[in-house]
Amino acid sequence: MIIEKLAEIIANKLDCDVADITAETKLTDLGMDSLDIAELLMDISDEFGVEIEVSPDIQLVSDLVAKIEELKAE
């Protein structure tokens, strides 16, 4: 599933425990700044084949999951 793969990508990027990342986790609570988020979006593009633009609407891991699902359905 998308959430598991996304949590793995984030955990590897931040060198943290994947179990600490849930759908309701805020990216900023993980210590991510705008540059980290932009780099994460590039990693998501490589992994899932979708382009997500930086947006203030993306705050939670679940926001990313929803956006990936939306773009993959197109």
All heavy atoms as TSV, in Angstrom:
chain	resi	resn	atom	element	x	y	z
A	1	MET	N	N	0.820	-1.196	0.000
A	1	MET	CA	C	0.000	0.000	0.000
A	1	MET	C	C	0.858	1.252	0.000
A	1	MET	O	O	2.019	1.225	0.396
A	1	MET	CB	C	-0.893	0.002	1.243
A	1	MET	CG	C	-2.292	-0.537	0.962
A	1	MET	SD	S	-3.342	-0.669	2.444
A	1	MET	CE	C	-3.479	1.010	2.953
A	2	ILE	N	N	0.243	2.335	-0.413
A	2	ILE	CA	C	0.965	3.595	-0.555
A	2	ILE	C	C	1.492	4.096	0.789
A	2	ILE	O	O	2.644	4.528	0.883
A	2	ILE	CB	C	0.066	4.649	-1.229
A	2	ILE	CG1	C	-0.178	4.250	-2.686
A	2	ILE	CG2	C	0.695	6.038	-1.149
A	2	ILE	CD1	C	-1.182	5.110	-3.422
A	3	ILE	N	N	0.684	4.030	1.826
A	3	ILE	CA	C	1.087	4.581	3.125
A	3	ILE	C	C	2.343	3.896	3.656
A	3	ILE	O	O	3.245	4.557	4.181
A	3	ILE	CB	C	-0.063	4.527	4.163
A	3	ILE	CG1	C	0.356	5.182	5.484
A	3	ILE	CG2	C	-0.523	3.108	4.414
A	3	ILE	CD1	C	0.443	6.666	5.466
A	4	GLU	N	N	2.433	2.582	3.494
A	4	GLU	CA	C	3.602	1.868	3.995
A	4	GLU	C	C	4.866	2.263	3.237
A	4	GLU	O	O	5.915	2.491	3.835
A	4	GLU	CB	C	3.401	0.357	3.912
A	4	GLU	CG	C	2.447	-0.187	4.953
A	4	GLU	CD	C	0.988	-0.141	4.523
A	4	GLU	OE1	O	0.694	0.282	3.385
A	4	GLU	OE2	O	0.131	-0.526	5.340
A	5	LYS	N	N	4.767	2.350	1.913
A	5	LYS	CA	C	5.931	2.715	1.103
A	5	LYS	C	C	6.337	4.160	1.386
A	5	LYS	O	O	7.521	4.465	1.482
A	5	LYS	CB	C	5.614	2.511	-0.392
A	5	LYS	CG	C	6.806	2.731	-1.273
A	5	LYS	CD	C	7.933	1.767	-0.925
A	5	LYS	CE	C	9.175	2.047	-1.722
A	5	LYS	NZ	N	10.315	1.265	-1.268
A	6	LEU	N	N	5.347	5.030	1.509
A	6	LEU	CA	C	5.625	6.433	1.796
A	6	LEU	C	C	6.293	6.586	3.166
A	6	LEU	O	O	7.271	7.327	3.303
A	6	LEU	CB	C	4.330	7.243	1.732
A	6	LEU	CG	C	4.448	8.746	1.871
A	6	LEU	CD1	C	5.404	9.328	0.841
A	6	LEU	CD2	C	3.079	9.388	1.735
A	7	ALA	N	N	5.798	5.877	4.161
A	7	ALA	CA	C	6.404	5.928	5.497
A	7	ALA	C	C	7.846	5.431	5.443
A	7	ALA	O	O	8.727	5.997	6.103
A	7	ALA	CB	C	5.587	5.092	6.483
A	8	GLU	N	N	8.091	4.418	4.637
A	8	GLU	CA	C	9.452	3.892	4.486
A	8	GLU	C	C	10.372	4.937	3.850
A	8	GLU	O	O	11.501	5.131	4.296
A	8	GLU	CB	C	9.393	2.637	3.615
A	8	GLU	CG	C	10.703	1.920	3.455
A	8	GLU	CD	C	10.558	0.682	2.572
A	8	GLU	OE1	O	9.645	-0.124	2.824
A	8	GLU	OE2	O	11.354	0.555	1.630
A	9	ILE	N	N	9.885	5.626	2.825
A	9	ILE	CA	C	10.676	6.670	2.161
A	9	ILE	C	C	11.008	7.786	3.152
A	9	ILE	O	O	12.151	8.244	3.230
A	9	ILE	CB	C	9.914	7.230	0.936
A	9	ILE	CG1	C	9.823	6.177	-0.172
A	9	ILE	CG2	C	10.588	8.497	0.405
A	9	ILE	CD1	C	8.869	6.536	-1.299
A	10	ILE	N	N	10.000	8.224	3.907
A	10	ILE	CA	C	10.207	9.302	4.877
A	10	ILE	C	C	11.177	8.857	5.973
A	10	ILE	O	O	12.098	9.597	6.331
A	10	ILE	CB	C	8.860	9.748	5.488
A	10	ILE	CG1	C	7.984	10.395	4.411
A	10	ILE	CG2	C	9.086	10.715	6.647
A	10	ILE	CD1	C	6.539	10.627	4.833
A	11	ALA	N	N	11.000	7.653	6.485
A	11	ALA	CA	C	11.884	7.148	7.547
A	11	ALA	C	C	13.323	7.061	7.069
A	11	ALA	O	O	14.245	7.431	7.804
A	11	ALA	CB	C	11.389	5.786	8.027
A	12	ASN	N	N	13.520	6.587	5.844
A	12	ASN	CA	C	14.884	6.508	5.304
A	12	ASN	C	C	15.483	7.894	5.129
A	12	ASN	O	O	16.662	8.105	5.405
A	12	ASN	CB	C	14.884	5.761	3.967
A	12	ASN	CG	C	14.681	4.278	4.135
A	12	ASN	OD1	O	14.940	3.711	5.192
A	12	ASN	ND2	N	14.205	3.630	3.082
A	13	LYS	N	N	14.673	8.846	4.674
A	13	LYS	CA	C	15.157	10.204	4.455
A	13	LYS	C	C	15.560	10.872	5.767
A	13	LYS	O	O	16.561	11.562	5.829
A	13	LYS	CB	C	14.075	11.025	3.759
A	13	LYS	CG	C	14.446	12.462	3.524
A	13	LYS	CD	C	13.568	13.086	2.487
A	13	LYS	CE	C	14.104	14.392	2.002
A	13	LYS	NZ	N	15.492	14.399	1.597
A	14	LEU	N	N	14.762	10.645	6.802
A	14	LEU	CA	C	14.993	11.321	8.085
A	14	LEU	C	C	15.758	10.472	9.086
A	14	LEU	O	O	16.028	10.930	10.195
A	14	LEU	CB	C	13.651	11.744	8.688
A	14	LEU	CG	C	12.821	12.707	7.848
A	14	LEU	CD1	C	11.488	12.976	8.529
A	14	LEU	CD2	C	13.582	14.001	7.603
A	15	ASP	N	N	16.074	9.236	8.703
A	15	ASP	CA	C	16.764	8.312	9.590
A	15	ASP	C	C	16.011	8.166	10.914
A	15	ASP	O	O	16.569	8.347	12.004
A	15	ASP	CB	C	18.211	8.760	9.828
A	15	ASP	CG	C	19.052	7.646	10.428
A	15	ASP	OD1	O	18.743	6.466	10.180
A	15	ASP	OD2	O	20.017	7.965	11.161
A	16	CYS	N	N	14.708	7.875	10.775
A	16	CYS	CA	C	13.885	7.652	11.965
A	16	CYS	C	C	13.158	6.317	11.816
A	16	CYS	O	O	13.254	5.651	10.794
A	16	CYS	CB	C	12.892	8.801	12.167
A	16	CYS	SG	S	11.641	8.963	10.889
A	17	ASP	N	N	12.437	5.945	12.848
A	17	ASP	CA	C	11.731	4.666	12.872
A	17	ASP	C	C	10.442	4.769	12.063
A	17	ASP	O	O	9.636	5.671	12.281
A	17	ASP	CB	C	11.422	4.288	14.323
A	17	ASP	CG	C	10.897	2.875	14.466
A	17	ASP	OD1	O	10.528	2.250	13.458
A	17	ASP	OD2	O	10.850	2.394	15.615
A	18	VAL	N	N	10.249	3.861	11.135
A	18	VAL	CA	C	9.058	3.869	10.294
A	18	VAL	C	C	7.789	3.737	11.133
A	18	VAL	O	O	6.731	4.257	10.759
A	18	VAL	CB	C	9.150	2.778	9.196
A	18	VAL	CG1	C	8.980	1.401	9.779
A	18	VAL	CG2	C	8.154	3.016	8.087
A	19	ALA	N	N	7.868	3.120	12.284
A	19	ALA	CA	C	6.704	2.955	13.158
A	19	ALA	C	C	6.229	4.289	13.731
A	19	ALA	O	O	5.095	4.400	14.181
A	19	ALA	CB	C	7.032	1.987	14.291
A	20	ASP	N	N	7.100	5.299	13.710
A	20	ASP	CA	C	6.731	6.619	14.219
A	20	ASP	C	C	5.921	7.428	13.209
A	20	ASP	O	O	5.468	8.522	13.522
A	20	ASP	CB	C	7.987	7.420	14.588
A	20	ASP	CG	C	8.729	6.815	15.764
A	20	ASP	OD1	O	8.104	6.070	16.547
A	20	ASP	OD2	O	9.951	7.072	15.890
A	21	ILE	N	N	5.758	6.901	12.006
A	21	ILE	CA	C	5.090	7.643	10.935
A	21	ILE	C	C	3.728	7.013	10.659
A	21	ILE	O	O	3.642	5.852	10.279
A	21	ILE	CB	C	5.956	7.648	9.659
A	21	ILE	CG1	C	7.313	8.282	9.963
A	21	ILE	CG2	C	5.232	8.387	8.533
A	21	ILE	CD1	C	8.338	8.098	8.881
A	22	THR	N	N	2.680	7.807	10.900
A	22	THR	CA	C	1.315	7.360	10.635
A	22	THR	C	C	0.674	8.315	9.628
A	22	THR	O	O	1.260	9.341	9.272
A	22	THR	CB	C	0.468	7.350	11.922
A	22	THR	OG1	O	0.242	8.709	12.331
A	22	THR	CG2	C	1.141	6.570	13.030
A	23	ALA	N	N	-0.539	7.995	9.228
A	23	ALA	CA	C	-1.258	8.851	8.276
A	23	ALA	C	C	-1.483	10.249	8.855
A	23	ALA	O	O	-1.520	11.229	8.112
A	23	ALA	CB	C	-2.590	8.208	7.904
A	24	GLU	N	N	-1.608	10.347	10.164
A	24	GLU	CA	C	-1.896	11.637	10.790
A	24	GLU	C	C	-0.647	12.398	11.238
A	24	GLU	O	O	-0.752	13.448	11.864
A	24	GLU	CB	C	-2.842	11.435	11.972
A	24	GLU	CG	C	-4.196	10.868	11.547
A	24	GLU	CD	C	-4.859	11.668	10.416
A	24	GLU	OE1	O	-4.948	12.905	10.519
A	24	GLU	OE2	O	-5.269	11.041	9.418
A	25	THR	N	N	0.524	11.881	10.909
A	25	THR	CA	C	1.766	12.553	11.269
A	25	THR	C	C	1.946	13.804	10.419
A	25	THR	O	O	1.826	13.756	9.195
A	25	THR	CB	C	2.974	11.619	11.049
A	25	THR	OG1	O	2.804	10.441	11.834
A	25	THR	CG2	C	4.275	12.296	11.431
A	26	LYS	N	N	2.237	14.928	11.085
A	26	LYS	CA	C	2.538	16.171	10.365
A	26	LYS	C	C	3.992	16.113	9.917
A	26	LYS	O	O	4.877	15.732	10.683
A	26	LYS	CB	C	2.349	17.396	11.263
A	26	LYS	CG	C	0.924	17.786	11.478
A	26	LYS	CD	C	0.868	19.117	12.213
A	26	LYS	CE	C	-0.552	19.597	12.298
A	26	LYS	NZ	N	-0.621	20.914	12.938
A	27	LEU	N	N	4.224	16.515	8.678
A	27	LEU	CA	C	5.591	16.503	8.158
A	27	LEU	C	C	6.496	17.419	8.972
A	27	LEU	O	O	7.650	17.073	9.242
A	27	LEU	CB	C	5.583	16.903	6.680
A	27	LEU	CG	C	4.789	15.969	5.763
A	27	LEU	CD1	C	4.732	16.525	4.347
A	27	LEU	CD2	C	5.364	14.567	5.763
A	28	THR	N	N	5.974	18.558	9.394
A	28	THR	CA	C	6.795	19.485	10.180
A	28	THR	C	C	7.107	18.921	11.570
A	28	THR	O	O	8.149	19.238	12.141
A	28	THR	CB	C	6.105	20.858	10.323
A	28	THR	OG1	O	4.785	20.672	10.847
A	28	THR	CG2	C	6.028	21.571	8.980
A	29	ASP	N	N	6.216	18.073	12.100
A	29	ASP	CA	C	6.494	17.440	13.398
A	29	ASP	C	C	7.656	16.454	13.304
A	29	ASP	O	O	8.265	16.113	14.318
A	29	ASP	CB	C	5.258	16.717	13.933
A	29	ASP	CG	C	4.187	17.675	14.433
A	29	ASP	OD1	O	4.471	18.883	14.550
A	29	ASP	OD2	O	3.059	17.212	14.683
A	30	LEU	N	N	7.936	15.998	12.088
A	30	LEU	CA	C	9.079	15.111	11.875
A	30	LEU	C	C	10.374	15.901	11.698
A	30	LEU	O	O	11.439	15.333	11.525
A	30	LEU	CB	C	8.839	14.245	10.631
A	30	LEU	CG	C	7.702	13.233	10.729
A	30	LEU	CD1	C	7.437	12.614	9.364
A	30	LEU	CD2	C	8.032	12.152	11.746
A	31	GLY	N	N	10.247	17.225	11.728
A	31	GLY	CA	C	11.419	18.081	11.578
A	31	GLY	C	C	11.698	18.464	10.134
A	31	GLY	O	O	12.775	18.979	9.830
A	32	MET	N	N	10.747	18.231	9.251
A	32	MET	CA	C	10.948	18.553	7.841
A	32	MET	C	C	10.698	20.035	7.596
A	32	MET	O	O	9.709	20.589	8.056
A	32	MET	CB	C	10.020	17.723	6.951
A	32	MET	CG	C	10.273	16.236	7.028
A	32	MET	SD	S	9.296	15.306	5.828
A	32	MET	CE	C	10.386	15.416	4.415
A	33	ASP	N	N	11.612	20.659	6.851
A	33	ASP	CA	C	11.391	22.031	6.418
A	33	ASP	C	C	11.009	22.009	4.937
A	33	ASP	O	O	10.847	20.941	4.351
A	33	ASP	CB	C	12.633	22.896	6.681
A	33	ASP	CG	C	13.878	22.415	5.934
A	33	ASP	OD1	O	13.758	21.661	4.941
A	33	ASP	OD2	O	14.986	22.802	6.348
A	34	SER	N	N	10.849	23.175	4.333
A	34	SER	CA	C	10.371	23.237	2.948
A	34	SER	C	C	11.329	22.546	1.979
A	34	SER	O	O	10.882	21.917	1.015
A	34	SER	CB	C	10.131	24.689	2.526
A	34	SER	OG	O	11.307	25.446	2.670
A	35	LEU	N	N	12.626	22.630	2.220
A	35	LEU	CA	C	13.592	21.957	1.349
A	35	LEU	C	C	13.460	20.442	1.474
A	35	LEU	O	O	13.464	19.723	0.470
A	35	LEU	CB	C	15.017	22.389	1.688
A	35	LEU	CG	C	16.136	21.736	0.860
A	35	LEU	CD1	C	15.937	22.014	-0.625
A	35	LEU	CD2	C	17.486	22.224	1.309
A	36	ASP	N	N	13.309	19.950	2.697
A	36	ASP	CA	C	13.121	18.512	2.913
A	36	ASP	C	C	11.861	18.022	2.201
A	36	ASP	O	O	11.856	16.954	1.590
A	36	ASP	CB	C	12.997	18.190	4.406
A	36	ASP	CG	C	14.279	18.416	5.180
A	36	ASP	OD1	O	15.366	18.151	4.626
A	36	ASP	OD2	O	14.184	18.858	6.342
A	37	ILE	N	N	10.795	18.811	2.294
A	37	ILE	CA	C	9.537	18.417	1.660
A	37	ILE	C	C	9.688	18.406	0.141
A	37	ILE	O	O	9.211	17.480	-0.525
A	37	ILE	CB	C	8.381	19.327	2.125
A	37	ILE	CG1	C	8.115	19.061	3.626
A	37	ILE	CG2	C	7.126	19.086	1.294
A	37	ILE	CD1	C	7.160	20.053	4.282
A	38	ALA	N	N	10.372	19.398	-0.416
A	38	ALA	CA	C	10.608	19.426	-1.863
A	38	ALA	C	C	11.408	18.196	-2.302
A	38	ALA	O	O	11.091	17.571	-3.328
A	38	ALA	CB	C	11.339	20.713	-2.256
A	39	GLU	N	N	12.420	17.824	-1.530
A	39	GLU	CA	C	13.213	16.629	-1.840
A	39	GLU	C	C	12.366	15.373	-1.711
A	39	GLU	O	O	12.481	14.454	-2.521
A	39	GLU	CB	C	14.432	16.550	-0.926
A	39	GLU	CG	C	15.475	17.610	-1.223
A	39	GLU	CD	C	16.631	17.614	-0.232
A	39	GLU	OE1	O	16.589	16.847	0.759
A	39	GLU	OE2	O	17.579	18.380	-0.466
A	40	LEU	N	N	11.487	15.337	-0.711
A	40	LEU	CA	C	10.582	14.202	-0.532
A	40	LEU	C	C	9.668	14.062	-1.749
A	40	LEU	O	O	9.440	12.947	-2.230
A	40	LEU	CB	C	9.754	14.373	0.744
A	40	LEU	CG	C	8.670	13.329	0.982
A	40	LEU	CD1	C	9.274	11.933	1.132
A	40	LEU	CD2	C	7.838	13.701	2.195
A	41	LEU	N	N	9.168	15.180	-2.256
A	41	LEU	CA	C	8.286	15.131	-3.425
A	41	LEU	C	C	9.028	14.584	-4.650
A	41	LEU	O	O	8.425	13.886	-5.473
A	41	LEU	CB	C	7.692	16.508	-3.706
A	41	LEU	CG	C	6.764	17.051	-2.608
A	41	LEU	CD1	C	6.241	18.428	-2.987
A	41	LEU	CD2	C	5.621	16.104	-2.305
A	42	MET	N	N	10.316	14.861	-4.756
A	42	MET	CA	C	11.112	14.285	-5.851
A	42	MET	C	C	11.254	12.771	-5.666
A	42	MET	O	O	11.156	12.010	-6.627
A	42	MET	CB	C	12.483	14.958	-5.946
A	42	MET	CG	C	12.413	16.366	-6.499
A	42	MET	SD	S	14.034	17.098	-6.795
A	42	MET	CE	C	14.473	17.595	-5.138
A	43	ASP	N	N	11.469	12.344	-4.422
A	43	ASP	CA	C	11.557	10.910	-4.129
A	43	ASP	C	C	10.235	10.216	-4.441
A	43	ASP	O	O	10.212	9.097	-4.970
A	43	ASP	CB	C	11.933	10.673	-2.660
A	43	ASP	CG	C	13.333	11.138	-2.316
A	43	ASP	OD1	O	14.148	11.325	-3.241
A	43	ASP	OD2	O	13.610	11.324	-1.107
A	44	ILE	N	N	9.130	10.875	-4.119
A	44	ILE	CA	C	7.803	10.327	-4.417
A	44	ILE	C	C	7.616	10.198	-5.924
A	44	ILE	O	O	7.093	9.196	-6.405
A	44	ILE	CB	C	6.702	11.217	-3.793
A	44	ILE	CG1	C	6.716	11.049	-2.272
A	44	ILE	CG2	C	5.325	10.889	-4.375
A	44	ILE	CD1	C	5.836	12.046	-1.534
A	45	SER	N	N	8.067	11.196	-6.658
A	45	SER	CA	C	7.977	11.148	-8.119
A	45	SER	C	C	8.728	9.948	-8.667
A	45	SER	O	O	8.215	9.221	-9.534
A	45	SER	CB	C	8.538	12.441	-8.718
A	45	SER	OG	O	8.534	12.381	-10.120
A	46	ASP	N	N	9.924	9.714	-8.149
A	46	ASP	CA	C	10.724	8.566	-8.596
A	46	ASP	C	C	10.053	7.244	-8.256
A	46	ASP	O	O	10.031	6.318	-9.065
A	46	ASP	CB	C	12.118	8.598	-7.947
A	46	ASP	CG	C	12.978	9.750	-8.440
A	46	ASP	OD1	O	12.661	10.328	-9.505
A	46	ASP	OD2	O	13.972	10.071	-7.761
A	47	GLU	N	N	9.486	7.148	-7.059
A	47	GLU	CA	C	8.907	5.888	-6.591
A	47	GLU	C	C	7.539	5.594	-7.188
A	47	GLU	O	O	7.250	4.474	-7.576
A	47	GLU	CB	C	8.806	5.906	-5.061
A	47	GLU	CG	C	8.216	4.650	-4.470
A	47	GLU	CD	C	9.064	3.410	-4.683
A	47	GLU	OE1	O	10.317	3.515	-4.673
A	47	GLU	OE2	O	8.488	2.320	-4.856
A	48	PHE	N	N	6.681	6.614	-7.250
A	48	PHE	CA	C	5.294	6.396	-7.643
A	48	PHE	C	C	4.961	6.875	-9.058
A	48	PHE	O	O	3.867	6.619	-9.550
A	48	PHE	CB	C	4.344	7.073	-6.646
A	48	PHE	CG	C	4.408	6.490	-5.259
A	48	PHE	CD1	C	5.107	7.133	-4.250
A	48	PHE	CD2	C	3.768	5.297	-4.957
A	48	PHE	CE1	C	5.170	6.618	-2.967
A	48	PHE	CE2	C	3.829	4.764	-3.679
A	48	PHE	CZ	C	4.528	5.416	-2.688
A	49	GLY	N	N	5.879	7.608	-9.684
A	49	GLY	CA	C	5.642	8.074	-11.048
A	49	GLY	C	C	4.610	9.182	-11.148
A	49	GLY	O	O	3.929	9.309	-12.167
A	50	VAL	N	N	4.476	9.991	-10.091
A	50	VAL	CA	C	3.543	11.115	-10.105
A	50	VAL	C	C	4.292	12.382	-9.698
A	50	VAL	O	O	5.257	12.324	-8.943
A	50	VAL	CB	C	2.344	10.899	-9.159
A	50	VAL	CG1	C	1.507	9.713	-9.614
A	50	VAL	CG2	C	2.778	10.709	-7.721
A	51	GLU	N	N	3.850	13.512	-10.244
A	51	GLU	CA	C	4.465	14.798	-9.923
A	51	GLU	C	C	3.553	15.552	-8.963
A	51	GLU	O	O	2.416	15.874	-9.308
A	51	GLU	CB	C	4.661	15.624	-11.196
A	51	GLU	CG	C	5.635	15.023	-12.190
A	51	GLU	CD	C	7.070	15.093	-11.731
A	51	GLU	OE1	O	7.431	16.042	-11.014
A	51	GLU	OE2	O	7.837	14.179	-12.093
A	52	ILE	N	N	4.039	15.825	-7.769
A	52	ILE	CA	C	3.288	16.590	-6.774
A	52	ILE	C	C	4.024	17.908	-6.565
A	52	ILE	O	O	5.221	17.921	-6.315
A	52	ILE	CB	C	3.170	15.828	-5.443
A	52	ILE	CG1	C	2.464	14.487	-5.654
A	52	ILE	CG2	C	2.438	16.684	-4.404
A	52	ILE	CD1	C	2.422	13.612	-4.419
A	53	GLU	N	N	3.280	18.993	-6.677
A	53	GLU	CA	C	3.872	20.312	-6.463
A	53	GLU	C	C	3.828	20.660	-4.978
A	53	GLU	O	O	2.921	20.244	-4.258
A	53	GLU	CB	C	3.115	21.363	-7.263
A	53	GLU	CG	C	3.257	21.178	-8.768
A	53	GLU	CD	C	2.552	22.268	-9.550
A	53	GLU	OE1	O	2.284	23.352	-8.985
A	53	GLU	OE2	O	2.261	22.027	-10.726
A	54	VAL	N	N	4.799	21.445	-4.550
A	54	VAL	CA	C	4.819	21.921	-3.170
A	54	VAL	C	C	3.569	22.759	-2.954
A	54	VAL	O	O	3.224	23.600	-3.776
A	54	VAL	CB	C	6.086	22.757	-2.897
A	54	VAL	CG1	C	6.046	23.345	-1.503
A	54	VAL	CG2	C	7.331	21.915	-3.092
A	55	SER	N	N	2.870	22.485	-1.865
A	55	SER	CA	C	1.618	23.177	-1.587
A	55	SER	C	C	1.410	23.269	-0.080
A	55	SER	O	O	1.722	22.325	0.651
A	55	SER	CB	C	0.453	22.402	-2.214
A	55	SER	OG	O	-0.777	22.838	-1.709
A	56	PRO	N	N	0.840	24.391	0.380
A	56	PRO	CA	C	0.543	24.492	1.816
A	56	PRO	C	C	-0.556	23.519	2.248
A	56	PRO	O	O	-0.746	23.286	3.439
A	56	PRO	CB	C	0.098	25.945	1.994
A	56	PRO	CG	C	-0.264	26.429	0.636
A	56	PRO	CD	C	0.529	25.616	-0.339
A	57	ASP	N	N	-1.274	22.944	1.281
A	57	ASP	CA	C	-2.313	21.961	1.596
A	57	ASP	C	C	-1.725	20.626	2.040
A	57	ASP	O	O	-2.433	19.796	2.601
A	57	ASP	CB	C	-3.213	21.718	0.382
A	57	ASP	CG	C	-3.984	22.968	-0.012
A	57	ASP	OD1	O	-4.213	23.831	0.856
A	57	ASP	OD2	O	-4.357	23.078	-1.184
A	58	ILE	N	N	-0.456	20.401	1.755
A	58	ILE	CA	C	0.184	19.139	2.119
A	58	ILE	C	C	0.892	19.325	3.459
A	58	ILE	O	O	1.973	19.897	3.528
A	58	ILE	CB	C	1.166	18.671	1.023
A	58	ILE	CG1	C	0.411	18.426	-0.275
A	58	ILE	CG2	C	1.912	17.426	1.474
A	58	ILE	CD1	C	1.292	18.104	-1.451
A	59	GLN	N	N	0.229	18.856	4.504
A	59	GLN	CA	C	0.786	18.985	5.844
A	59	GLN	C	C	0.950	17.637	6.530
A	59	GLN	O	O	1.869	17.451	7.303
A	59	GLN	CB	C	-0.105	19.880	6.696
A	59	GLN	CG	C	-0.150	21.298	6.194
A	59	GLN	CD	C	-0.956	22.206	7.104
A	59	GLN	OE1	O	-1.276	21.851	8.232
A	59	GLN	NE2	N	-1.274	23.381	6.625
A	60	LEU	N	N	0.029	16.718	6.236
A	60	LEU	CA	C	0.038	15.404	6.872
A	60	LEU	C	C	0.486	14.335	5.883
A	60	LEU	O	O	0.369	14.517	4.660
A	60	LEU	CB	C	-1.370	15.035	7.358
A	60	LEU	CG	C	-2.073	15.995	8.309
A	60	LEU	CD1	C	-3.504	15.538	8.550
A	60	LEU	CD2	C	-1.322	16.121	9.614
A	61	VAL	N	N	0.957	13.231	6.402
A	61	VAL	CA	C	1.296	12.097	5.546
A	61	VAL	C	C	0.060	11.675	4.746
A	61	VAL	O	O	0.160	11.370	3.558
A	61	VAL	CB	C	1.860	10.930	6.384
A	61	VAL	CG1	C	2.036	9.685	5.543
A	61	VAL	CG2	C	3.184	11.331	7.042
A	62	SER	N	N	-1.113	11.721	5.365
A	62	SER	CA	C	-2.350	11.347	4.664
A	62	SER	C	C	-2.650	12.275	3.492
A	62	SER	O	O	-3.258	11.854	2.502
A	62	SER	CB	C	-3.537	11.313	5.626
A	62	SER	OG	O	-3.747	12.586	6.201
A	63	ASP	N	N	-2.220	13.544	3.569
A	63	ASP	CA	C	-2.393	14.466	2.445
A	63	ASP	C	C	-1.591	13.979	1.239
A	63	ASP	O	O	-2.057	14.046	0.095
A	63	ASP	CB	C	-1.941	15.885	2.809
A	63	ASP	CG	C	-2.770	16.514	3.916
A	63	ASP	OD1	O	-3.952	16.140	4.069
A	63	ASP	OD2	O	-2.229	17.388	4.625
A	64	LEU	N	N	-0.384	13.499	1.504
A	64	LEU	CA	C	0.448	12.969	0.427
A	64	LEU	C	C	-0.154	11.700	-0.162
A	64	LEU	O	O	-0.180	11.530	-1.378
A	64	LEU	CB	C	1.862	12.678	0.936
A	64	LEU	CG	C	2.763	13.887	1.130
A	64	LEU	CD1	C	4.054	13.475	1.839
A	64	LEU	CD2	C	3.081	14.540	-0.195
A	65	VAL	N	N	-0.652	10.831	0.700
A	65	VAL	CA	C	-1.275	9.588	0.229
A	65	VAL	C	C	-2.459	9.910	-0.681
A	65	VAL	O	O	-2.589	9.348	-1.767
A	65	VAL	CB	C	-1.719	8.698	1.411
A	65	VAL	CG1	C	-2.535	7.516	0.913
A	65	VAL	CG2	C	-0.506	8.219	2.200
A	66	ALA	N	N	-3.307	10.834	-0.246
A	66	ALA	CA	C	-4.483	11.211	-1.038
A	66	ALA	C	C	-4.076	11.785	-2.382
A	66	ALA	O	O	-4.678	11.466	-3.418
A	66	ALA	CB	C	-5.339	12.211	-0.261
A	67	LYS	N	N	-3.038	12.610	-2.396
A	67	LYS	CA	C	-2.578	13.227	-3.645
A	67	LYS	C	C	-1.996	12.169	-4.582
A	67	LYS	O	O	-2.256	12.194	-5.787
A	67	LYS	CB	C	-1.546	14.310	-3.332
A	67	LYS	CG	C	-1.236	15.196	-4.482
A	67	LYS	CD	C	-2.452	16.028	-4.839
A	67	LYS	CE	C	-2.102	17.040	-5.898
A	67	LYS	NZ	N	-3.284	17.715	-6.437
A	68	ILE	N	N	-1.222	11.241	-4.044
A	68	ILE	CA	C	-0.661	10.167	-4.868
A	68	ILE	C	C	-1.790	9.331	-5.465
A	68	ILE	O	O	-1.784	9.041	-6.663
A	68	ILE	CB	C	0.298	9.279	-4.040
A	68	ILE	CG1	C	1.552	10.070	-3.647
A	68	ILE	CG2	C	0.674	8.008	-4.812
A	68	ILE	CD1	C	2.394	9.403	-2.581
A	69	GLU	N	N	-2.766	8.960	-4.649
A	69	GLU	CA	C	-3.903	8.162	-5.137
A	69	GLU	C	C	-4.661	8.910	-6.216
A	69	GLU	O	O	-5.048	8.330	-7.235
A	69	GLU	CB	C	-4.833	7.784	-3.982
A	69	GLU	CG	C	-4.226	6.754	-3.054
A	69	GLU	CD	C	-5.068	6.481	-1.813
A	69	GLU	OE1	O	-5.945	7.321	-1.462
A	69	GLU	OE2	O	-4.834	5.431	-1.177
A	70	GLU	N	N	-4.877	10.200	-6.010
A	70	GLU	CA	C	-5.593	11.033	-6.985
A	70	GLU	C	C	-4.840	11.069	-8.315
A	70	GLU	O	O	-5.446	10.881	-9.384
A	70	GLU	CB	C	-5.747	12.452	-6.430
A	70	GLU	CG	C	-6.304	13.457	-7.402
A	70	GLU	CD	C	-6.213	14.884	-6.866
A	70	GLU	OE1	O	-6.363	15.082	-5.641
A	70	GLU	OE2	O	-5.946	15.789	-7.675
A	71	LEU	N	N	-3.552	11.296	-8.277
A	71	LEU	CA	C	-2.765	11.402	-9.506
A	71	LEU	C	C	-2.611	10.064	-10.206
A	71	LEU	O	O	-2.576	10.016	-11.440
A	71	LEU	CB	C	-1.389	12.028	-9.198
A	71	LEU	CG	C	-1.440	13.498	-8.757
A	71	LEU	CD1	C	-0.080	13.932	-8.241
A	71	LEU	CD2	C	-1.909	14.385	-9.909
A	72	LYS	N	N	-2.505	8.983	-9.458
A	72	LYS	CA	C	-2.369	7.670	-10.065
A	72	LYS	C	C	-3.682	7.227	-10.740
A	72	LYS	O	O	-3.666	6.435	-11.661
A	72	LYS	CB	C	-1.912	6.625	-9.047
A	72	LYS	CG	C	-0.447	6.838	-8.669
A	72	LYS	CD	C	0.136	5.703	-7.887
A	72	LYS	CE	C	0.587	4.545	-8.682
A	72	LYS	NZ	N	1.615	4.711	-9.670
A	73	ALA	N	N	-4.808	7.769	-10.271
A	73	ALA	CA	C	-6.107	7.414	-10.831
A	73	ALA	C	C	-6.391	8.138	-12.146
A	73	ALA	O	O	-7.275	7.749	-12.896
A	73	ALA	CB	C	-7.211	7.733	-9.818
A	74	GLU	N	N	-5.632	9.206	-12.405
A	74	GLU	CA	C	-5.856	9.986	-13.627
A	74	GLU	C	C	-5.409	9.244	-14.864
A	74	GLU	O	O	-4.559	8.452	-14.877
A	74	GLU	CB	C	-5.136	11.337	-13.542
A	74	GLU	CG	C	-5.746	12.241	-12.512
A	74	GLU	CD	C	-5.012	13.573	-12.424
A	74	GLU	OE1	O	-3.935	13.751	-13.029
A	74	GLU	OE2	O	-5.518	14.445	-11.708
